[in-house]
Amino acid sequence: MLVLLPPSEGKATGASGPALDLDALSLPGLTAAREAVLEELVALCSADEDKAREVLGLSEGLRGEVARNAALRTAPTLPAGEVYTGVLYDALDLAGLDAAARERAERRLLVFSGLWGAVRITDPIPPYRCSGGVRLPGLGSLGRYWREPLASVLPEAAGDGPVLDLRSSAYGAMWKPAGDLAERTATVRVLQSKVVDGVEKRSVVSHFNKATKGRIVRALLEAGAEPAGPAELAEVLRGLGHTVEVEPPAKRGTPWRLDVVVTEL
């Protein structure tokens, strides 16, 4: 099973590993595309700080992120699983996994990125700031830019098993599974259920959506389950204590949807 994750806006600091080596990253079919984005991002952030802040959508308080981007080629690295922080990654707690679950995480998790396309948690990358919704002056929308490179490498990475897609919309735009692979893919929506005046009401949660997804991934890694497809994945999640409602594809070549219903956040 392959699990697709969004990155986090916040990144760790204090990296001390070697400088970036694009050839050391997994999914080598993305190397040329990564180099093109890196070159433009570094050039933009080296030339005009105000323009770079505008393009990247950074506030005045995040001005220092521009200088960080300008130095990406020589900046020290960390494993991607340590670079990404925030609610989902706090709940996932990669550092707290036992050896077997950690090995599964290294094989199964792919983190999407506006700069790198997608990386495994062991890939050494420097902290950076470049979301999937950015439009670089030369390359245009990164969501659109990454579609072709990712389409060329991700079907092989997915293999014959199911895909659990936990990405946000900005990163979902970078690659959409097609054909048989789409029919083996399940997206997840987290709904909060509340009873108001005796009537159940459900709402899509945002911030705590990330925490729930992090907990789901952690539970799957710890359980070591190998579901054959989305329907079996839903059963595994139910067995792990989650309330899951399944919506099969409305037509061929489209993903399943799993609604995870929570009462407490």
C-alpha positions as CSV (number, residue, x, y, z in Angstrom):
1,M,0.0,0.0,0.0
2,L,1.2,3.5,-0.9
3,V,0.2,6.4,1.3
4,L,0.3,9.9,-0.2
5,L,0.8,12.8,2.3
6,P,0.8,16.6,2.0
7,P,3.8,18.4,3.3
8,S,3.6,21.0,6.1
9,E,4.0,24.7,5.7
10,G,6.2,24.8,8.7
11,K,9.6,23.1,8.4
12,A,12.1,22.0,11.0
13,T,15.3,24.1,11.6
14,G,18.7,23.0,12.8
15,A,19.6,20.7,9.9
16,S,23.1,19.4,10.1
17,G,23.4,16.9,7.2
18,P,25.3,17.2,4.0
19,A,24.4,19.7,1.3
20,L,21.6,18.8,-1.1
21,D,22.3,16.2,-3.7
22,L,19.4,15.7,-6.1
23,D,20.8,12.4,-7.3
24,A,20.5,11.1,-3.7
25,L,16.7,11.5,-3.7
26,S,14.3,8.6,-4.4
27,L,12.2,8.6,-7.6
28,P,15.1,9.5,-9.9
29,G,12.7,10.0,-12.8
30,L,11.9,13.4,-11.1
31,T,15.5,14.6,-11.0
32,A,15.3,16.9,-14.1
33,A,12.0,18.4,-13.0
34,R,13.3,19.0,-9.5
35,E,16.4,20.7,-10.9
36,A,14.2,23.1,-13.0
37,V,12.1,24.1,-10.0
38,L,15.1,24.5,-7.8
39,E,17.0,26.6,-10.3
40,E,14.1,29.0,-10.7
41,L,13.2,29.2,-7.0
42,V,16.8,29.9,-6.0
43,A,17.2,32.5,-8.8
44,L,14.0,34.2,-7.8
45,C,14.9,34.4,-4.1
46,S,18.4,35.5,-4.8
47,A,17.4,38.4,-7.1
48,D,14.4,40.2,-5.6
49,E,13.3,39.5,-2.0
50,D,10.0,41.5,-2.3
51,K,9.1,39.8,-5.6
52,A,9.9,36.4,-4.1
53,R,7.7,37.1,-1.1
54,E,4.8,38.0,-3.4
55,V,5.2,34.9,-5.5
56,L,5.5,32.6,-2.6
57,G,2.7,34.2,-0.6
58,L,4.9,35.0,2.4
59,S,4.1,37.7,5.0
60,E,6.6,40.2,6.2
61,G,7.2,38.1,9.2
62,L,8.4,35.2,7.0
63,R,10.9,37.3,5.1
64,G,13.7,35.1,6.3
65,E,12.3,32.2,4.3
66,V,13.4,34.0,1.1
67,A,17.0,33.9,2.2
68,R,16.7,30.3,3.2
69,N,15.4,29.4,-0.3
70,A,18.3,31.4,-1.9
71,A,20.8,29.1,-0.1
72,L,19.1,25.8,-0.9
73,R,21.9,24.4,-3.0
74,T,24.4,24.6,-0.1
75,A,22.1,24.4,2.9
76,P,22.4,21.3,5.2
77,T,19.8,18.6,4.9
78,L,17.6,16.5,7.1
79,P,15.6,13.3,6.2
80,A,12.3,14.5,4.8
81,G,10.5,12.8,7.7
82,E,12.2,15.2,10.1
83,V,11.8,18.3,7.9
84,Y,8.0,18.3,7.9
85,T,6.4,19.3,11.1
86,G,2.8,20.4,12.0
87,V,-0.4,18.8,13.1
88,L,-0.4,15.7,10.8
89,Y,3.2,14.9,11.4
90,D,2.9,15.5,15.2
91,A,0.1,12.9,15.2
92,L,2.0,10.5,13.0
93,D,5.1,10.8,15.3
94,L,7.5,9.0,13.0
95,A,10.3,9.2,15.6
96,G,8.1,7.2,18.1
97,L,7.4,4.2,15.7
98,D,9.0,0.9,16.5
99,A,11.5,-0.6,14.0
100,A,9.0,-2.6,12.1
101,A,6.5,0.3,11.7
102,R,9.3,2.6,10.8
103,E,10.5,0.3,8.0
104,R,6.9,0.2,6.7
105,A,6.8,4.0,6.7
106,E,10.0,4.2,4.7
107,R,8.5,2.0,2.0
108,R,4.9,3.2,2.0
109,L,4.9,7.0,2.6
110,L,5.3,9.6,-0.1
111,V,5.2,13.3,0.8
112,F,4.2,15.6,-2.0
113,S,6.0,18.9,-2.4
114,G,5.9,22.0,-4.7
115,L,9.7,21.9,-4.9
116,W,10.6,18.2,-5.0
117,G,7.4,16.7,-6.6
118,A,7.3,13.8,-4.1
119,V,9.9,12.4,-1.6
120,R,10.2,9.5,0.7
121,I,10.7,10.2,4.4
122,T,14.4,9.1,4.2
123,D,15.3,11.5,1.4
124,P,17.8,14.2,2.6
125,I,16.4,17.6,1.8
126,P,17.0,21.1,3.2
127,P,14.1,23.0,4.9
128,Y,12.4,25.2,2.2
129,R,9.3,27.3,1.5
130,C,7.5,26.6,-1.8
131,S,3.9,25.4,-1.6
132,G,2.1,23.4,-4.3
133,G,-0.1,26.4,-5.1
134,V,2.8,28.6,-6.1
135,R,3.1,30.0,-9.7
136,L,6.7,30.5,-10.5
137,P,7.3,33.2,-13.2
138,G,9.1,30.9,-15.6
139,L,7.4,27.5,-14.9
140,G,3.9,28.7,-14.1
141,S,1.6,26.8,-11.7
142,L,3.5,24.1,-9.9
143,G,0.3,22.1,-9.6
144,R,0.2,21.9,-13.4
145,Y,4.0,21.6,-13.9
146,W,4.3,18.4,-11.8
147,R,1.5,16.5,-13.5
148,E,3.5,15.0,-16.3
149,P,6.7,14.1,-14.4
150,L,4.7,12.5,-11.5
151,A,2.5,10.6,-14.0
152,S,5.6,9.0,-15.4
153,V,7.0,7.7,-12.1
154,L,4.2,7.2,-9.6
155,P,2.3,4.3,-11.2
156,E,5.4,2.2,-10.8
157,A,5.9,3.4,-7.2
158,A,2.3,2.4,-6.4
159,G,2.8,-1.1,-7.8
160,D,-0.3,-3.4,-7.7
161,G,-1.6,-2.5,-4.3
162,P,-4.0,0.1,-3.0
163,V,-3.2,3.8,-2.6
164,L,-4.4,5.8,0.4
165,D,-4.5,9.5,-0.8
166,L,-4.5,11.9,2.2
167,R,-3.3,15.0,0.2
168,S,-4.9,18.4,0.4
169,S,-6.4,19.9,-2.8
170,A,-3.3,21.9,-3.8
171,Y,-1.2,18.7,-3.8
172,G,-3.9,16.5,-5.2
173,A,-3.8,18.7,-8.3
174,M,-0.2,17.7,-8.9
175,W,-1.1,14.1,-9.8
176,K,-4.4,12.2,-10.2
177,P,-4.3,8.4,-10.4
178,A,-6.0,7.2,-13.6
179,G,-7.5,4.0,-14.8
180,D,-7.1,0.8,-12.7
181,L,-4.8,2.7,-10.3
182,A,-7.6,5.2,-9.6
183,E,-9.9,2.3,-8.8
184,R,-7.4,1.1,-6.2
185,T,-7.1,4.6,-4.7
186,A,-9.1,5.8,-1.6
187,T,-9.3,9.4,-0.6
188,V,-10.3,10.3,3.0
189,R,-12.7,12.9,4.3
190,V,-12.9,13.5,8.0
191,L,-16.4,14.5,9.3
192,Q,-17.3,15.5,12.8
193,S,-20.6,14.3,14.1
194,K,-22.6,16.3,16.7
195,V,-26.1,15.8,18.0
196,V,-27.9,19.1,18.2
197,D,-31.5,19.0,19.6
198,G,-31.6,15.3,19.0
199,V,-30.5,15.5,15.4
200,E,-27.1,14.4,14.1
201,K,-25.3,17.1,12.2
202,R,-22.0,16.5,10.4
203,S,-19.4,19.0,9.3
204,V,-16.0,18.7,7.5
205,V,-13.2,19.6,9.9
206,S,-10.1,21.4,8.8
207,H,-7.3,21.7,11.4
208,F,-8.2,18.5,13.2
209,N,-8.6,16.7,9.9
210,K,-4.8,16.7,9.8
211,A,-4.5,15.2,13.2
212,T,-7.0,12.4,12.4
213,K,-5.2,11.6,9.2
214,G,-1.9,11.4,11.1
215,R,-3.4,9.0,13.6
216,I,-4.8,6.9,10.8
217,V,-1.5,6.5,9.1
218,R,0.3,5.7,12.4
219,A,-2.3,3.0,13.3
220,L,-1.9,1.4,9.8
221,L,1.9,1.4,10.1
222,E,1.8,-0.1,13.6
223,A,-0.8,-2.8,12.6
224,G,1.2,-3.9,9.5
225,A,-2.0,-4.5,7.6
226,E,-1.9,-5.3,3.9
227,P,-5.3,-4.6,2.5
228,A,-6.0,-5.8,-1.0
229,G,-8.0,-2.7,-2.0
230,P,-10.1,0.2,-0.7
231,A,-12.9,-1.9,0.6
232,E,-10.5,-4.0,2.6
233,L,-8.8,-0.9,3.8
234,A,-12.0,0.4,5.2
235,E,-12.5,-2.9,7.1
236,V,-8.9,-2.6,8.5
237,L,-9.7,1.0,9.7
238,R,-12.9,-0.2,11.4
239,G,-10.9,-2.9,13.1
240,L,-8.6,-0.2,14.4
241,G,-11.5,1.6,16.0
242,H,-12.5,4.1,13.4
243,T,-16.0,4.7,12.1
244,V,-15.7,4.5,8.3
245,E,-18.4,5.0,5.7
246,V,-17.5,3.9,2.1
247,E,-18.5,5.5,-1.1
248,P,-17.4,3.3,-4.1
249,P,-16.5,5.0,-7.4
250,A,-19.4,6.5,-9.2
251,K,-17.8,5.5,-12.5
252,R,-14.9,3.5,-13.8
253,G,-11.4,5.1,-13.4
254,T,-12.2,7.2,-10.3
255,P,-11.2,6.8,-6.7
256,W,-13.2,5.5,-3.7
257,R,-14.0,7.8,-0.9
258,L,-13.8,6.9,2.8
259,D,-15.6,9.1,5.3
260,V,-14.0,8.8,8.7
261,V,-16.6,10.0,11.2
262,V,-15.4,11.4,14.6
263,T,-17.3,12.7,17.6
264,E,-14.3,14.1,19.4
265,L,-11.4,16.1,18.0
